[in-house]
Amino acid sequence: MKENDKIKPSDRVSDIKEYYFSIKLREVAAMKASGIDVISLGIGGPDQPPHDEVIETMTQALHVPTNHGYQPHTGAPELRKAFADWYRRWYGVDVDPAKELQPLIGSKEGVTHISLAFLNPGDGVLIPNPGYPTYSSISKLLGAEIFPYNLTEENGWQPDFEELEKMPLERIKLMWINYPHMPTGAGARMDTFRKVIEFGKKHNIVIVHDNPYSFILNKTPLSIMQVEGAKDIAIEMNSLSKSHNMPGWRVGVAVSNPQFISWILKVKSNIDSGQFRPLMLAAAKALEAGPEWHEKVNALYALRRKVAEDIMHELGCEFDPTQTGLFLWGRIKDPAVSSEALADKVLQQAHVFLTPGFIFGSNGERYIRISLCASEEAMQEAFQRIKNMN
């Protein structure tokens, strides 16, 4: 018997699985280590750098001796003001930078801190199916009860409020929504935002809108905070990862009413020690970017999107051409082929990594997802490999 055989992890660790991409990327790394060239079209991590001025701001700030100490959990005043100005400029929403927003170390941190701030063990959480797997995994870690709600292609991947009204809403504390939607690319709709705010107020359910994709291949960025009275019951998370090519920088924000923000801060202040000041100053500079920045970024994604559509056709998949965001979501036409089987076949035979839809929930089983975060040349090579595979 090994010495540590008597040591067991907590129940919460036993109750969750390792993140799919963590597992699969190890497999991809092993293939690369053996000399196989794998093209990754799985992860949605922008492959281009942020604006030159962002990097220059960071570089200059690094040389200031006082910038290397601990920073306030509330974030640098410059960053708070920049986020408030950004919300006013792009969404037409007034946010008090002192009381109505909280900078985050990325949206995944926000999912954790918001869940900790609102959920007790046994509380119910409404989670979209399909949807971002972290909503479920964090809820499980906290001992919350998950209530998936269906999103379907037939309903435009929007919530079915008649179905929601039939759920045990007295047990539910929190509801996650995400538009433009990941993984399906369904666009944000003000009608949906109005209905979900009304739903949350009616049943005293906190609505959390995860909004990192509103600038990607989307001409009309929307915020749930544009709905009158949304701050009373809703929290919106936003991020610089996708819109400003800063995924590794880990910069996000939560926007809500002062009470909700204070609860999130209470959790956050007991977990981390604030963000690096040069990073926050650089993020504030990034938030000053105008329409020309987003036009440049989206022109690149538009070219890649065309290749992704060719790949979908080659795989025998159908897709909605009006999708927005950083991915292309396609339905597998052959009912005998599962999303996992198709993704594994493409990885093993063509050495191209795609994301199977089943990881986002049961309603994603018949779908495959292609990331636009690879060069057009790499995507063209992936297309040729898949074409030759067939």
C-alpha positions in Angstrom: 0.0 0.0 0.0 1.3 3.4 -0.9 1.8 5.9 1.9 -0.8 8.3 0.6 -3.5 5.7 -0.2 -5.4 6.7 3.0 -5.5 10.3 1.9 -8.7 11.2 0.0 -9.7 14.4 -1.7 -12.7 16.4 -0.6 -16.1 15.3 -1.8 -16.3 18.4 -4.0 -13.2 17.3 -5.9 -14.6 13.8 -6.3 -17.9 15.2 -7.6 -16.4 17.1 -10.6 -14.4 16.1 -13.6 -11.3 17.7 -14.9 -12.0 20.4 -17.4 -12.4 18.8 -20.9 -9.8 21.1 -22.5 -7.3 20.4 -19.8 -7.5 16.7 -20.6 -7.6 17.0 -24.3 -4.8 19.5 -24.5 -2.6 17.0 -22.7 -3.4 14.5 -25.5 -2.6 17.2 -28.1 0.7 18.0 -26.4 1.6 14.3 -26.3 0.9 14.1 -30.1 3.1 17.1 -30.7 5.8 15.7 -28.5 5.8 12.6 -30.7 6.4 14.7 -33.8 2.8 15.1 -35.0 1.8 18.6 -36.2 -1.7 19.2 -34.6 -3.7 22.3 -35.7 -5.9 23.5 -32.8 -9.3 24.9 -33.7 -10.6 24.1 -30.2 -9.9 26.8 -27.7 -11.3 30.3 -28.1 -8.1 32.2 -27.2 -7.3 35.1 -29.5 -3.9 34.5 -31.2 -3.1 38.2 -32.0 -1.6 40.7 -29.6 -3.4 43.7 -28.1 -3.0 47.2 -29.5 0.6 48.5 -29.6 -0.4 51.3 -27.2 -1.5 48.8 -24.6 1.9 47.0 -24.7 3.7 50.4 -24.5 1.6 51.5 -21.5 2.5 48.2 -19.8 6.2 48.6 -20.6 6.4 52.2 -19.3 4.5 51.3 -16.1 6.9 48.4 -15.4 9.7 51.0 -14.8 7.8 52.8 -12.0 9.1 51.4 -8.7 5.8 52.0 -6.8 3.8 50.0 -9.3 5.1 46.6 -8.1 3.4 46.5 -4.7 0.1 45.1 -3.6 -2.9 46.8 -5.1 -6.4 47.4 -3.8 -8.9 44.6 -4.3 -11.2 47.2 -5.8 -8.8 47.8 -8.6 -6.9 50.9 -9.7 -9.1 54.0 -10.0 -7.9 54.4 -13.5 -9.2 51.0 -14.5 -12.6 51.6 -12.7 -13.1 54.9 -14.5 -12.1 53.3 -17.9 -14.7 50.5 -17.5 -17.4 53.1 -16.6 -16.5 55.2 -19.6 -16.5 52.1 -21.8 -20.0 51.1 -20.7 -21.2 54.6 -21.4 -19.6 54.9 -24.8 -20.5 51.5 -26.2 -23.7 50.5 -24.4 -25.1 53.8 -23.4 -25.2 52.6 -19.8 -24.2 54.9 -16.8 -22.2 53.0 -14.2 -20.8 54.6 -11.0 -17.1 53.6 -11.1 -16.9 53.8 -7.3 -19.8 51.6 -6.4 -21.3 49.8 -9.4 -18.4 47.8 -10.8 -15.7 45.4 -9.7 -12.6 44.5 -11.8 -12.0 40.8 -12.0 -9.1 38.5 -12.8 -11.0 37.3 -15.9 -14.6 36.0 -16.2 -13.9 32.5 -14.8 -12.8 34.2 -11.5 -16.1 36.1 -11.7 -18.1 32.9 -12.1 -16.5 31.6 -8.9 -16.8 34.8 -6.8 -20.3 35.5 -7.8 -21.3 31.9 -7.0 -19.6 32.1 -3.6 -21.3 35.4 -2.9 -24.9 34.2 -3.6 -25.1 30.4 -3.2 -25.4 28.3 -0.2 -25.1 24.5 -0.4 -28.4 23.1 -1.8 -29.4 26.4 -3.4 -30.7 25.9 -7.0 -28.9 27.4 -10.1 -30.4 27.7 -13.6 -27.7 26.8 -16.1 -28.1 26.9 -19.9 -28.0 23.6 -21.9 -25.8 24.0 -23.9 -23.6 26.4 -22.1 -20.2 27.2 -20.6 -19.1 24.2 -18.6 -17.7 26.4 -15.8 -21.2 27.4 -14.7 -21.9 23.8 -13.8 -18.5 22.9 -12.3 -18.3 25.9 -10.0 -21.9 25.2 -8.8 -21.0 21.6 -8.1 -17.9 22.7 -6.1 -20.1 24.8 -3.9 -22.7 22.1 -3.4 -25.4 23.9 -5.2 -28.2 22.0 -7.1 -28.1 22.4 -10.8 -31.2 22.9 -12.9 -30.4 22.9 -16.6 -32.7 24.9 -18.8 -33.0 24.0 -22.5 -31.8 26.1 -25.3 -32.7 24.7 -28.7 -31.9 25.5 -32.3 -35.7 25.6 -33.1 -36.1 28.4 -30.5 -33.0 30.4 -31.7 -31.1 29.2 -28.6 -33.1 31.6 -26.5 -34.7 30.6 -23.1 -38.1 29.1 -23.2 -39.9 31.1 -20.5 -43.0 28.9 -20.4 -40.7 26.0 -19.6 -38.8 28.0 -17.0 -42.1 28.9 -15.2 -42.7 25.2 -14.6 -39.5 24.6 -12.7 -39.2 24.6 -8.9 -38.4 28.3 -8.9 -38.8 28.7 -5.1 -35.6 26.7 -4.8 -33.5 28.7 -7.3 -31.3 31.6 -6.3 -29.2 32.3 -9.4 -29.6 32.1 -13.2 -26.7 32.2 -15.8 -27.3 33.6 -19.3 -24.8 34.3 -22.0 -25.4 36.3 -25.2 -23.9 36.4 -27.8 -24.2 32.8 -26.8 -21.3 30.4 -26.4 -21.1 27.8 -28.0 -23.9 28.4 -30.5 -23.2 32.0 -31.6 -26.8 33.0 -31.1 -27.0 36.8 -30.9 -28.2 39.0 -28.0 -31.8 40.1 -28.1 -33.2 43.0 -26.1 -36.5 41.1 -26.0 -34.8 38.2 -24.2 -33.0 40.6 -21.9 -36.3 42.3 -20.9 -38.0 39.0 -20.3 -35.2 37.5 -18.2 -35.1 40.7 -16.0 -38.8 40.5 -15.5 -38.5 36.8 -14.7 -35.7 37.4 -12.2 -37.6 40.1 -10.4 -40.8 38.1 -10.3 -39.1 35.1 -8.6 -36.3 36.8 -6.7 -33.6 35.1 -8.9 -30.3 36.9 -9.5 -29.6 37.0 -13.2 -26.0 36.8 -14.2 -25.2 37.8 -17.8 -21.8 36.7 -19.1 -21.0 39.0 -22.0 -17.5 38.5 -23.4 -18.4 38.2 -27.1 -20.5 41.3 -27.9 -17.8 42.9 -30.1 -16.8 39.8 -32.1 -18.3 39.7 -35.6 -21.2 41.7 -34.2 -22.1 45.2 -35.3 -24.5 46.0 -32.4 -22.9 45.3 -29.0 -25.7 45.0 -26.4 -25.7 44.9 -22.6 -28.4 43.5 -20.3 -27.9 46.7 -18.3 -29.6 48.6 -21.1 -32.9 47.2 -19.7 -34.5 49.6 -17.3 -34.1 48.4 -13.7 -31.7 45.6 -14.7 -29.2 46.6 -12.0 -31.8 45.8 -9.3 -31.6 42.1 -10.0 -28.8 41.5 -12.5 -25.0 41.2 -12.7 -23.2 41.5 -16.0 -19.7 40.2 -16.5 -17.5 41.5 -19.3 -14.0 40.8 -20.4 -11.1 42.1 -22.4 -10.0 38.5 -23.4 -11.8 38.3 -26.7 -12.6 41.9 -27.6 -9.1 43.3 -27.0 -6.9 40.2 -27.7 -5.9 39.9 -24.0 -6.9 36.4 -22.9 -3.7 35.8 -20.9 -3.9 39.2 -19.2 -6.9 38.1 -17.2 -8.9 41.3 -17.1 -12.7 41.4 -16.6 -15.4 43.3 -14.8 -18.7 42.8 -13.0 -21.3 45.5 -13.2 -24.4 45.6 -10.9 -25.9 47.6 -8.0 -23.7 48.6 -5.0 -25.1 45.9 -2.7 -24.3 43.0 -5.1 -20.9 44.5 -5.9 -20.1 44.8 -2.1 -20.9 41.1 -1.6 -18.7 40.1 -4.5 -15.9 42.2 -3.2 -16.2 40.7 0.3 -15.5 37.2 -1.3 -12.8 38.4 -3.7 -10.9 40.3 -0.9 -10.5 37.0 1.0 -9.2 35.1 -2.0 -6.8 37.2 -4.0 -4.4 40.1 -3.5 -5.4 42.4 -6.3 -4.1 42.7 -9.9 -0.7 44.0 -11.0 -0.9 47.8 -11.4 0.9 48.0 -14.8 -1.5 45.4 -16.1 -4.5 47.5 -14.9 -3.1 50.7 -16.5 -2.6 48.8 -19.8 -6.1 47.5 -19.6 -7.5 51.0 -19.1 -5.6 52.0 -22.2 -7.1 49.1 -24.1 -10.6 50.3 -23.1 -10.0 53.5 -25.0 -9.9 51.7 -28.3 -12.3 53.0 -30.9 -14.3 51.5 -33.7 -11.3 51.1 -35.9 -9.7 48.6 -33.5 -12.8 46.4 -33.6 -13.1 46.7 -37.4 -9.5 45.5 -37.7 -10.0 42.6 -35.4 -13.3 41.5 -37.0 -11.9 41.8 -40.6 -9.4 39.1 -39.6 -12.1 36.9 -38.0 -14.3 37.3 -41.1 -11.7 35.8 -43.3 -11.2 32.9 -41.0 -14.9 32.4 -40.6 -15.1 31.7 -44.4 -12.6 28.9 -44.0 -14.4 27.6 -41.0 -17.6 27.4 -43.0 -15.8 25.4 -45.7 -14.6 23.0 -43.0 -18.2 22.6 -41.7 -19.4 21.8 -45.2 -16.6 19.2 -45.6 -17.6 17.6 -42.3 -21.2 17.3 -43.4 -22.5 19.9 -41.0 -25.1 22.6 -41.3 -24.8 26.0 -39.6 -26.7 29.3 -39.1 -24.8 31.9 -41.1 -26.0 34.7 -38.8 -23.9 33.5 -35.9 -21.7 35.9 -34.1 -18.7 35.5 -31.7 -15.4 33.7 -31.8 -16.6 30.3 -33.0 -18.7 28.5 -35.7 -21.3 26.0 -34.4 -22.5 23.3 -36.8 -25.1 20.5 -36.6 -23.9 17.1 -37.6 -26.3 15.8 -40.3 -25.5 12.1 -39.9 -27.6 10.9 -37.0 -25.2 7.9 -36.5 -22.2 10.1 -35.7 -21.7 11.5 -32.2 -19.9 14.8 -31.7 -17.2 13.1 -29.6 -16.6 10.4 -32.3 -16.4 13.0 -35.1 -13.9 15.2 -33.1 -11.8 12.2 -32.2 -11.8 11.0 -35.8 -10.7 14.4 -37.1 -7.9 14.6 -34.4 -6.6 11.1 -35.1 -6.8 11.1 -38.9 -6.4 14.8 -39.9 -4.5 16.0 -36.8 -7.0 18.8 -36.3 -8.4 19.5 -32.9 -12.1 20.5 -32.9 -14.5 20.8 -30.0 -17.4 18.3 -29.7 -20.6 19.8 -28.6 -21.5 17.3 -26.0 -19.1 19.0 -23.5 -21.5 22.0 -23.3 -24.5 19.8 -22.3 -26.9 17.2 -23.8 -28.4 19.7 -26.2 -24.9 20.1 -27.8 -24.5 16.4 -28.6 -25.4 16.8 -32.2 -23.0 19.7 -32.9 -19.4 20.5 -33.4 -17.6 23.8 -32.7 -14.7 25.4 -34.6 -12.6 28.2 -33.1 -11.5 31.2 -35.2 -8.4 31.6 -33.1 -5.9 30.3 -35.6 -4.3 31.9 -38.6 -6.1 31.8 -42.0 -3.2 29.7 -43.3 -3.5 27.2 -40.5 -7.2 27.0 -41.0 -6.7 26.4 -44.8 -4.3 23.6 -43.9 -6.8 22.1 -41.5 -9.4 22.3 -44.3 -7.1 20.4 -46.7 -6.3 17.8 -44.1 -10.0 17.1 -43.4 -10.8 17.1 -47.1 -8.1 14.5 -47.7 -9.3 12.5 -44.7 -12.6 11.9 -46.4 
